[in-house]
C-alpha cells in the first residue's frame, strides 16, 4: 500500500492546457500504479482503479456494491454524500432491487425504440439550428443548442412539459453541482420529486403515450409503486437524460472544432456510419463523469493483483480506462475512424447506462447535423479562455461562445 504521506488527493485537476484529457496525475497512476490509494475530502483512502481491464472487472463484479449508504463508500465531497445517501435511485441500488426496477425500464430504452425516435430528434435539432441561424451570429452554444436539444428529447419521452424547462433545468443544475450547501441539493431533489409526483397524478387521471404514463398505469394503478417512487425514477431519467448528453454535445463540439481534420471527416461525409464511429470515438476520448464510478467491496476480491478487502471503497476511473494504450493505441489522439467498440463511457455490467441507446441516437443526429448545416461554425473564444466546470458530477464548459 502507498505510504499515507504520498497518497494523492481525489478528484484531481485537469491540466490547463489540455482540458479535454484526463487529469495528468490520473494518467501517471494508470501507467505506474494502476491500483492504488487516493485520499478524499473526509480523510478516507479508497482504492483507485485506472486500467481498462481492471475497471471493467470492478464494474462487472457482483461482490462490488453501489449502495452509497454503506460505510466506506467513497463520497467525493459533502454535497455528494448528502445527495447520494438520501436520494436512492437505480444508480445506488444493488440486486435484486436494482434488477426489478431496471426491468421496468429496459423495454422502453431498446435500440429499436430509440431508433424510432430518430425523426423526432432530427426535427428538434433542425428547429434549434434554424433558430440559431435566424439570430445573431454569436451565440452561447450551450444555451442555444447543447442544453435544449436533449432537454426537449427527454421531455417528450418522459411526458414532462418542455415549457417548464427553466424550472427543472435550474433544479437539475443544483442537483449536479458538487459545491456549496448540501441542504440545497436535497431541497432541490425534494422539489423536483414533488413536481414529478404531481405529473404522475395527472397521468393517472389522463394517461398519454409517454413513459410517465406507462409507469403510472403499469405500476401505480397496480399498487406496485407509489407516485413518490415513480417520481424518483423519473428524476433520475430527467436529470441524467439531458445533463450528460448536453455535456457530451458541448465537449464534443469543442473537440471537433479544435481538431479541423477530424471535423472535416464528420462534416463532409454522407455516410451515417462515419458519424456513428465519430460519436463512439468522442465518447471514448472525452470524459463527462468527473467523479467516476464509485463502489464499495462487499467481499474480499483481487483487482490487478491487489487484494481489496470487504468494506473498502473503490473508485473505477473510466476516463483513464478509455485512454488505456493497451486497448486503444495512441489514446490521446482523437481519431473519428478508430471504431473504439470497447470503450467504457457508458459503464459496463449490470449498471451499464440504461439510456445509452438514446444518447447514441441523439449524438449521431447532433453531430451529423450541426456541422453540415453550419459548416463555418467556429469558437468565438480561444480554447485556453473557456471556463471548464470541475465542480459538478458532469464535466463540461459553462458557456461555449461560437460564431459562423
N, C-alpha and C positions, 0 to 999 in steps of 0.2 A: 504493500500500500504506500502511496505517496506520503511523505512527511507532511504533517499539518501545516508547517510553515511555508510550504511551497504549493499548497492546494490553491488552484486559481479560482477566482470568483465567477459565478454564472448568474445571469446571462452575460455574454461578452460583447463588447462593442465591435462593430464593423469598421473597417479601415475607411477613412475619409475619402481616399482616392479611389476606392473600389467598393462602392456602396451596394452593388448587386451580388458580391461574392460573400461566402460565409465569413464570419469573423476570423482573422488570421490565427488567433490562439486556438480556435476550434480546429482549423486546418492543421496546425502544428501537432495537436494532440492526436488527430486522426492518423498522422504519419508516424509518430514516435511513441505514443502512449494511448492506444485506441480504446482501452477500457480502464478508466482511471477515476479518481475522485475530483469533485468540484465542491466549492463552498457556496451555500445560498445565503440570503439575507438574514436568516434566523440562526446561522451558525451550523446548520446541518450539512453533512457531506455525502450526498448521494453519489452513485456511480454514474459516470458519463460514458455512453457507448456511441462510437463515432463512425465505424466502418460498416459498409453496406451489408455484408454477410451477418454481422453481429446485430445490427439494428433490426434486420428482418427476423432474426432468431428471437429477439426480445418481443417484437410485435406479434409474433405467432405463438408464443409460448403460453399455454393455459395456466401455468404456475405464476404468471405475472398479472397483477390486478390494476385496474384503472380507478378503483374506488378512492376518491380523494379524501374520504374521512378516515382512512387507515393511518395509524401512526407511521411516521417517516415518509409519507407521501411527499414528493418534492415540490412544494409550492414555491413559486419563484418570487413572490412578494406578498405583502399583507392583503392587497386587493384580490389577488389570485386565490389566496387561501380562503378569504371570506366568501368569494363568489363560488368557488368550486365545492366547498363543503356544504353550502346551503342550497345550491341550485343543482339538484340531481337530474341530469339528462342522460341520454344514451351514451354520451361521452364518458360519464362517470359510473356506468353500470357494468357489472360482470355478469356472466352466465349464472343462472338461467334467466334472470330478469332482463338482461340485455337481449337475449335471444328472442324472448316473447315480444318485446317492443319492436325490435328490428324487423321481425317477420310481418308486422303490421304495415311497415313502410316499404319493404323491399319490392313488392309488386307494383308500387307506384313510381319507382325510380328505375325501371328496367331500361336497357338500351333502346329497345323498340319504342317504348312510350316517350322517351326523351327525344328520339329522332323524329317522332310525330310532332313534337313541339317546334321543330326547326323553322317551318314557315312563320309561325307566330313570333319566334325570336328574331328572325330576319326582318319582319315588319317593325318590331320595336327598335332594332338597331338602325334600320334605314330612316325611320322617323326622327331619331335623335341626330343622325348625321344631317338630315335635311334642316332641322332646327339650327344646328351648329353652323352650317354653311350659309344660312339666311341671316345670321347675325354678324357681329364684329369679327374681324379676322385675328382676334387674340382672345383665347378663352382658357379657363381652367378646365382641363380635360376631365379631371376628377368630378367636378360639379356638373359639367355639361354632358358627360358621356359615361365614364367608367363606373360611377355610382348609380345613376338612374337606369342603365341597361339591365344589370342583374336584379335591381330592386323591382323593376316592372315585371320581370320574368317570374321571380319568386312570389310576387303578389298575385299574379294571375294563377299560378299553380296552387297556391295555398287558399286563395279566396280572401285575401286581405286588401281592402280598398287602397289603391295607389294614391288616392287623394290624401291619405293620412301619412304620406311618406316623411314629411318633415318631423312628425311626432316620433315614428318608430325608428327613423334613422338617427335622430338625436338620442333616443334611449339606447339604441344599439351602440352608438359611439361611446356612451358612458360605460356600457357593459364590457366592451373590449379593451378599454384603457386600463393599463396596469400602473396607475399612479393616482395620487390623491386620497380621498377618504373612502375606505372600504364600504362604509354605510351607503354611499351614493350608488355604488354598483348594485347593492342588494335592493335599495329602494327602486332603482330603475328596473330591475328584474320583476319586482312585485307589480309595478305599474304596467309593464308590458304584459304580464300574465293576466292582470285584471282586464286589460283591453282585449286580449285574445279569448278569455273566458266569455266575455260579452258577445264576441263574434260566434262562439260555439253555440250559445243560447239562441242567437239569431238564426243560425243554420238549423238548429233543432226545429224552430218554427217554420222555416222555409229553406230546405236544403237546395244546394246548387250542384254544379258539376265539379267543384273544387275539392282539394284534399281535406280541408277542414270539415266540409260537409260529409265526405266519406267517413272520416273518423267519428264524427258526431252520430251519424246513422248507425255505423257498424259497431261503435264502442260505447258511446254514451247511452244510446237508447237501449242497448242490451245490458247495461249495468256493468260492463267490463272495465270502463274507465270513467273517471269523473271529469267535469269540464276543466278543473284545475290541471289534471294530468294531461289532457289533450292540449291545453294551453302551453304547458311546459314543453311538450314535444314540438308544438308549433313555434314556440320561441326559439328553440334551437335551429329549426329549419329556416326561420325568417332571418335570424341574425347571421348564421353561418352561410345561408344561401345567397346573401348579397354581399357581405363584407369580404369574404375570402375571394370571391370572383372579381369584385371591384379592385382588390389589391393586385390580383394577377393581371387584370387589364392594364392597370396603371404601370406596374413594374415591367410587364411585357412590352408595353409601348416604349418605355424608356430604353429597354434593352435593344429593341429593334431600331429605334431612332439613333442610337449610338453605335450601331453595327450596320452601316449602309449596305454592305454586300449581302448580309442576311435579310435585310428589309427588302431588297430588290428581289431576292428569291421568292419571298412570300407575296409581294405585291404584284409581280409580273407573271406569276403562274396562274393558269386557269384550271389546274388540276387540284381538286379538293384534297387529294391525298397529300400533296405538298403542304398545304395549310395544316392538315391534321398532324403531320410529322413535326411541323414547326411548333404547334401547341405542346406536344409531348416534350420537345426539347426545352421550351420555355419553362414548363413545369419542372423539369429536371434542374435547369440552370439556376432558377430563382427559388427563393425560399420565403414564403409569406408567413409561415407559422414560426414566429420569433421565439416562443418559449418551448418549442419542440414537443415531442411525445413523452409524457411523464407517466411513470408507472411505479409500483412497489412490488417486491417479490413476496409471494405467499409461501413459497418453499425455497430451499436451497437450490441453486442452479449454477451451471458454469456457462459463462459467455466469454468467448475469445480467450479461453484458458484461465480466466479469473473466476474464483468462487464468490458468488453473490449470495449472501445469507438471507434466509427468510426474514422479512421485516425491514429490509434495506431498500431505499429509494433508488430509482433508475431514471435517467434522462436519455432517451434514444434520439440521436441527432439525425434527422432526415436530411438536413442541408448538406452535411459532410458525407453522408451515405450516397447522396446523389452526385457528389464530386469525388467519389472513390475511383482512383485511376485504374484499379484492377478490374473494374466493371465498365467504366466509361473512359476510354483513352483520351488524354489531353482534356480533362474535365472542365478546366477553366475557359475553354474555347466554346463560344456559342456557335453551334453548327446545326441549322434547322433541317439538315438532311441526315442527321445522326440516327434516327429511329431508336431512341432510348427506352425500349419497352419495359425495362425492369426498374424504372425509377420509383421512388417511394414517396412522391409528393402527396399522394392520397392515402399514405399509410400502407398497411399490409395486415393480413389476417382478419380476424373477426371484426375488428374495428376499422377496416377499410372504409374510407369515406362513402357514405350512402349516396351522396349527391354527385359522385364522380361522373356518371354518365351525363348528367345535366350540365355540369361545369364544362365538360369537354365540348358539348354542342355549342354552348354559349361562346366559349373562347374561339372555336372554329369560325362561327359566324362573325364575331367581332373582328378577328384579325384577317379574315377573308374579305371583309367589307370596308373597314376603316381606311386602310392604306390604298385600296383600289379606288375608293370614291374621293379620297383626299390625298392624291399622290404626292403633293408637295408639303405634306404635314412635317413640321419640324419643331424642335424645342425652342421656346422663346427665352429660355434662360439656360446657361451652361450647366452641365451635369453637376459640377462642383458646388453650384449655388442652390441646388434643390434641397429641400428640407425633408429628410427621411425620418420616419417615425419609429423609434425603437422602444417606445413606452406603451406598447399595445400588444395584444395577442398576435395580431397580424401586422407584419412589417409592410410598410408602404410609403408613398410620398403624399404628404398632406395636400399639396397643391401642385398641379402639373401645368404650367402655362405653355401653351402651344400656339403656333401660327401656321399659315399656309399661303 
